[in-house]
Amino acid sequence: MRVDIYRRAEHDDIFSYLAVPEGKIIPEEVTNTDWQLEVRASEVADDAEILPDYHIEQPHQQIAAKGYAITGLKDM
């Protein structure tokens, strides 16, 4: 699967990340924040359980459930 990765600034110079299937728009429930494009068309392996560079766990499951996958800030 290919995804577009967006980022937004959090506190203490930390960023959270949002992965959206390539070419899809950011879902409405997250458009009220300042997401900026980080990477376009990033390849995610079919068996990926985590995207370590973006602190996103279970990207495929999150995308299937919500239409996007987001950083778990508890791990940062």
ROVOLUM-926456 format. One record per residue (C-alpha): x, y, z; residue number from 1; residue in one letter. Coordinates in steps of 0.001 Angstrom, whole numbers, plus 500000, padded with zeros to 6 digits. Layout:
residues N
+--------+--------+--------+-----+-----+
!   east !  north !     up !   n ! res !
+--------+--------+--------+-----+-----+
!      X !      Y !      Z ! NUM !   A !
...
+--------+--------+--------+-----+-----+
//
This chain:
residues 76
+--------+--------+--------+-----+-----+
!   east !  north !     up !   n ! res !
+--------+--------+--------+-----+-----+
! 500000 ! 500000 ! 500000 !   1 !   M !
! 501182 ! 503508 ! 499262 !   2 !   R !
! 500360 ! 506350 ! 501625 !   3 !   V !
! 500846 ! 510085 ! 501855 !   4 !   D !
! 502348 ! 511118 ! 505194 !   5 !   I !
! 501433 ! 514404 ! 506861 !   6 !   Y !
! 502894 ! 515919 ! 510010 !   7 !   R !
! 501950 ! 518526 ! 512586 !   8 !   R !
! 503881 ! 520112 ! 515391 !   9 !   A !
! 503097 ! 519081 ! 518948 !  10 !   E !
! 504751 ! 520347 ! 522132 !  11 !   H !
! 508521 ! 520314 ! 522782 !  12 !   D !
! 509478 ! 520133 ! 519068 !  13 !   D !
! 507763 ! 516751 ! 518652 !  14 !   I !
! 505734 ! 515908 ! 515562 !  15 !   F !
! 502760 ! 513637 ! 515134 !  16 !   S !
! 502144 ! 511946 ! 511794 !  17 !   Y !
! 499113 ! 510978 ! 509764 !  18 !   L !
! 499170 ! 508326 ! 507018 !  19 !   A !
! 496422 ! 508509 ! 504389 !  20 !   V !
! 496107 ! 506175 ! 501376 !  21 !   P !
! 497854 ! 507746 ! 498392 !  22 !   E !
! 495751 ! 510339 ! 496608 !  23 !   G !
! 493024 ! 510483 ! 499278 !  24 !   K !
! 492244 ! 513711 ! 501058 !  25 !   I !
! 492732 ! 514091 ! 504793 !  26 !   I !
! 489543 ! 512894 ! 506511 !  27 !   P !
! 487211 ! 515613 ! 507760 !  28 !   E !
! 487651 ! 514770 ! 511440 !  29 !   E !
! 491345 ! 515730 ! 511281 !  30 !   V !
! 491199 ! 518724 ! 508935 !  31 !   T !
! 490800 ! 521186 ! 511799 !  32 !   N !
! 494526 ! 520954 ! 512583 !  33 !   T !
! 497600 ! 522158 ! 510737 !  34 !   D !
! 498775 ! 519068 ! 508867 !  35 !   W !
! 501562 ! 519601 ! 506334 !  36 !   Q !
! 502649 ! 517129 ! 503676 !  37 !   L !
! 505803 ! 515281 ! 504737 !  38 !   E !
! 506120 ! 512450 ! 502152 !  39 !   V !
! 504035 ! 511563 ! 499131 !  40 !   R !
! 503490 ! 507967 ! 497975 !  41 !   A !
! 505459 ! 506189 ! 500707 !  42 !   S !
! 505367 ! 502409 ! 500334 !  43 !   E !
! 504060 ! 500444 ! 503331 !  44 !   V !
! 504715 ! 496697 ! 503306 !  45 !   A !
! 501630 ! 494473 ! 503494 !  46 !   D !
! 502892 ! 492909 ! 506727 !  47 !   D !
! 503984 ! 496170 ! 508406 !  48 !   A !
! 502972 ! 496286 ! 512069 !  49 !   E !
! 504615 ! 499660 ! 512677 !  50 !   I !
! 505991 ! 502640 ! 510778 !  51 !   L !
! 508867 ! 503386 ! 513164 !  52 !   P !
! 509930 ! 506692 ! 511579 !  53 !   D !
! 506421 ! 508035 ! 512240 !  54 !   Y !
! 505536 ! 506175 ! 515470 !  55 !   H !
! 502446 ! 504712 ! 513781 !  56 !   I !
! 501397 ! 501299 ! 515055 !  57 !   E !
! 499211 ! 498892 ! 513056 !  58 !   Q !
! 498904 ! 501171 ! 510017 !  59 !   P !
! 496790 ! 498769 ! 507942 !  60 !   H !
! 494339 ! 498146 ! 510770 !  61 !   Q !
! 494000 ! 501861 ! 511535 !  62 !   Q !
! 493432 ! 502719 ! 507870 !  63 !   I !
! 490836 ! 499961 ! 507527 !  64 !   A !
! 488976 ! 501217 ! 510610 !  65 !   A !
! 489255 ! 504995 ! 510219 !  66 !   K !
! 490547 ! 505732 ! 506715 !  67 !   G !
! 493861 ! 506949 ! 508115 !  68 !   Y !
! 496572 ! 505960 ! 510605 !  69 !   A !
! 497966 ! 508328 ! 513212 !  70 !   I !
! 500947 ! 508539 ! 515561 !  71 !   T !
! 500478 ! 507197 ! 519044 !  72 !   G !
! 501782 ! 510091 ! 521144 !  73 !   L !
! 502082 ! 507879 ! 524225 !  74 !   K !
! 505172 ! 506308 ! 522626 !  75 !   D !
! 506943 ! 509572 ! 522008 !  76 !   M !
+--------+--------+--------+-----+-----+
//
